[in-house]
Structure formats: structure tokens, C-alpha cells
Amino acid sequence: MGLFRLSTLVLLVAYLAGTQALYFYLEGSEKKCFIEDLPKETMVIGIYKSEQFSAAQNQWIENEDLKIEITVEELPQGHKIVDTKSKSSGRFTFTSTESGDHAICLSASSNSWFDSSKTVRAYIDTTTARDHKSSKNTNQHGLYIDLVKRVHELNERVEDIQIEQNAQREREKDFRDQSELTNSRVVWWTIAQLVVLGVVCFWQMHYFKNFFMAKKLV
């Protein structure tokens, strides 16, 4: 039992380490996309923030005039499930309708052509959950609430890992069925070729036998 708990803890730590925030840069109206493999009916919560460099302040600051366009497409169908333009920072959510790759794309735009030519530094962090539940006890504080919240988050992570494992098993099952079908077709095609070849050989032997007998060569 202790070994199982230790393995689960290591797996959770590895999973949480893979959800670190991502920084990237956008040049002008450039669009950047990130591929996420999601199981079916999985809720994704994304938090983003964008900044532009201020020469006057010599630092990266948030530009309120900047707009961030967010699109999410299911691949390879190209079906858009998110297509929105919002302020320079915020959050977005969506739920996958099918299992497979999803392209999460971000691009920046501004009412000022001068601002749109500047480099934008963007930050995005996404988490997945089957059932995102908002806390009703927002007035409660302290270490106990933080621990309870952390336990709920770890439970959701475990559920996400189980969903991913189930989705992986479904993909393996589909691949195995397709491989068996292909092998069966190859075997039947080979048998059909051998039958046709045997019929042709028998016909040729019968024809030449009659031909030689007609010419009295046999």
C-alpha cells in the first residue's frame, strides 16, 4: 500500500511539473499555435497575459489597448470550438467534443498600427479537469482551506490521468483492430492470387495437351 502511495505521488509530481506556464513572443499579427492531445469531454481552463516593452519605463508592461484573439480547433477536422477576441489578459474555457489533437492559437492586434508592429510577450497556462467546480466558501481563509483545495486539485489530477489512460487504451484498441483487419485482407488477397494462378496453370496445361494431341505431337 505504501509503495502504491509513493508511486502515485511521484506520478502526480511529474504530471504537475508538466503544467508550468509557457512564455513566448508574437511579432505583429503573428499567430502561434500549440497542440494539446485531449480525451473526449475534457474541460480545459486557460489563463493568459500579454505585455509590450515600454522604452520610457524600460520594462514590460500591460497594454490595455492590445487585444488577444484566441482560437481552438479540433484536428484534423478543423472544427473551431473557440473563436474569441478579448482584452490583453484574462481566461478562457472550453470542453473537447472529440478525442485527439486540439490546436490552441493566440494572436495579438491593436487599434494602433504602431502598437501592432511591436513585439508582444505572452504567457499562457492551461489546466484540464472533467468537472470544474467553483468554491462557494470564498470568505474562508487559512492553511486548512489551502490543504483542502490542494487535495481536491490532486484528486482532479488523478482523474485526468485515468481519463488519459482510458483514451490511450481506446486508441491502442482501434489500432489493433485496424491492423488485424489489414492482415486479414492481405491473407485473403494472397489466397485469391494463388487460386487464380492455379486456374490459369490448369487451363494452359489442358490447352497445350489438346493442341499437341491435335497436331499428333504426343
N, C-alpha and C positions, 0 to 999 in steps of 0.2 A: 504493500500500500504506500509505504514511504517512497519507494522507487517511482511509482506512478505519479505521486505528487511532485517529485523532483523533475521528472520528465515533462510533466505538464507546465511547471514553472519555467523551465528552460525554453519550451516551445512558445510560451506566451511572451517571454522576454525577446526572443528572436522575432516574433510577429510584430510586437510593438516597436522594435528597432527599425522595422521596415516602413513605418508610417511617419518618418520625420518630414519636417517641412522642406519644400523644394523652392529654391530661388532660381530665377532665370531672367533673361533680358529680352525686351522686344524693341526692334528698330522700326520706328514709324508705325505703319499699319501692318507690320508683320504679324502673322498668326502662328502660334506654336501649339502643337497637339501632343498629348500624352496618352498612351494606350493602357487601358486597365481591363484585365480579364475578370469578369464578374459573373457569378452564378445568377440564375433566374430569380426575379422578385427580391433583389437585394437593394436596400436603401443606401444611397451614398450622400454624405454630408460634406460639402466643400467650403472651406474658408479661404478667401483670397485678399490680397492687399497689393496695391501698386504705388510706386513712388517715382518721382523725377528729381534729377540733380539740380539744385539751386546754386548757381555760381555766386550769387550775392551772399547766401548763408553758408556756402561751401559744405553742403551736406544734402543727403537725400531727404526730400520732403514729400508729403502727400498733396497732389494737385486736385482740388475739388472739381475743376472743370474737366478732368480726364474721365472718360467713360471706358468701361471694360465690357467687351462683348464675349459672352460665354456660350459655346455650343457643345452639345454632347450627341454623338451619333453612334448608332449600333452598326458594327461592321460584320460582314461586308455589305449588308443590305443598304447602308447609308441612311437609315431611318433616324431623323432627328427627334430626340426626346427632350432636348433643352435648346432653346434659342432665345437668348435674352441679352439686353444691354443695360447695365446698371452703373452705379457710381464706382469710384475708384477703389473702394474696399467694401467687403460685405461677405455674404454667404449664399450658397445655392444648394438645393437638394433635388435628387431625382431617384426613381426606382427603376431598375432594369426590368424590361419585359421579357427578354430572352437571355440565355446563357451565351457567353462569348466575349470577344473584344469590344470595348467601348472607347471611342476617341473623345477625350476631353480637351477642347481647344479654347485658347484665350487670345484676344487681340485687343489693342488699345486704339482709341480715337479721341479727338478733342475738337471743340468748336474753333479753335485757333490753329491755322496751318503751321504756325511757328512751333506751337507746343507739340503738334503731331509729328514733327520731324525729330523730336528729341528721343533719346533712349529712355525706355521705361524699365525699371527694375520691379519685377513682380514676384510675389510669394503666394504659394498655394499649398494647402494641406487638406487631404481628403481622408475620411474615415468611413467605414461601411458598417451597417447594422441592419438586421432584419426588421427590428421594430424600435424606432427611435422614440423614447418616451421623455417628455419634458418633466422636470421636477416641479412638484407643487409646493414643496416646502422651501421656498426661496428665502424666507426670513431666518432660517436656521443656519447657524454657523458653528465652526469648531472642528476639532480633529475627528470627532465621531462621524460627522456628516461627510467629511472628506474620505474617510475609510469606507463608509457605506457606498459612496459614489464610485470609489475605486473598485470595490468588489463587483458592483453592477457592470462596470466597464469591462472587467476581466471576464465576467460571465458572457457578455456580448461577444468578446473576442473569441472565446471558446466556441460559441455557437457559429460565429463566422467561419472558424477553421473547420468545423464539422460540415457546414454548407459547402465549403470549397472542396473538402474531401469527397462528399457525395457527388458534386458536379464532376470531379475528376474521374470518379468511378463510372459515371454515366458516359463520359467521353471515351473511356477505355472500352466500355461495353459496345458502344457504337462502332469504334474502330475494329474491335474483334469480329463483330458481326459482318462488317463490310469486307474484312479480309477473308473470312470463311466463304462468303458469297462469291468473291472473286476467284478463290481457289477452286470452288465447285464448278464455276463456269469454265475455267481453264481445263479441268479434268474432262468435262463433257465435250468441250471443243476438240480435245485430243482424241477422245474415243470416236467422235464423228469423223475426224480426218482419217483415222485408221480404217473405219468401216468403208468410207468412200474409196480409199486406196485399195482395199481388198476387193471391192466390187469391180473396180477398173482392171485390176490384175486378172481376175477371173474372166472378165469379158474378153480381154486381149488374148488370153490363152485359148479360150474357146474359139475365137475368131481365127487365130492363126492355125489352130488344129484343123478347122473346116477348110481353110484356104489351102493348106498343104495336102489335105486329102483330095480336094477338088482338082489340084494340079498333079495328083498322083506322085507327090514327092515323099510321101510316107507310106 
